[in-house]
Amino acid sequence: MTSEQSVEPEPSPAETAKPRHAGFTYTLGRSLISPLARLVYRPRIEGRELVPLDGPVIFASNHLSFIDSIAIPVAAPRPVHFLAKSSYFEGTGAKGWMSKTFFEAIGAIPVRRGAGQAALDALDLQRQLLDEGLAVALYPEGTRSTDGRLYKGRTGVAFLALQTGAPVVPVGLIGTDKVMPVGAKMPTLSERITVKFGAPLDLAPHGPATSGKARRLATDEIMAAIHALSGQELAGAYNEAPAQGTIEKIRQALPHERR
């Protein structure tokens, strides 16, 4: 889902040692939700044939709406996993069961959100999935764009790609913000979306994952490919919440790598 900041406590190593794989619920959900979503929303899908059908793959997409994490798995020709806030899986009663079942059905894997160690743990979970030859979906912008512009990419996706050697498939989503704008409770049925898959990117020529320059150049290549697919106006800045307090304002003003 999104990489929005959270005040949830950081997980212990035991909580993030292994990703909780989507199993039977995902298999059943994919077989039911994908055809139903295609029937109801009639998404325009381009470049599906470009997606590798096996081996590790990172889908790197622009991010406009909550339903982006549904649109990509529905349109992709192979199962796709992504990380979602653990709170979606921890509710009680009928509502909690429905939330957990739904997110498992669309390929979500729970993770506690946050900065610092929590962010590193999230990257580790994604690396484990890629090491097993699976596909993951990520949003280099970090969080949803509220004005429709494409923001600068953070380097975490490039780091993961350079570290694992997984190819990056750029994705351009168009219209998901009209189907379900930020803050909407339910999606509308009057709009159609477009999902465009680009050719896989081999980022290895940029250098090793340990190089900040390599991560930045690889990120810029990913974002350029996403921009070519989505056609969005470029924001030319990072998509981050307004700084709270003097220290945070100074931190945002100083050059530093956004992960």
Disulfide bonds with the S-S distance in Angstrom:
none
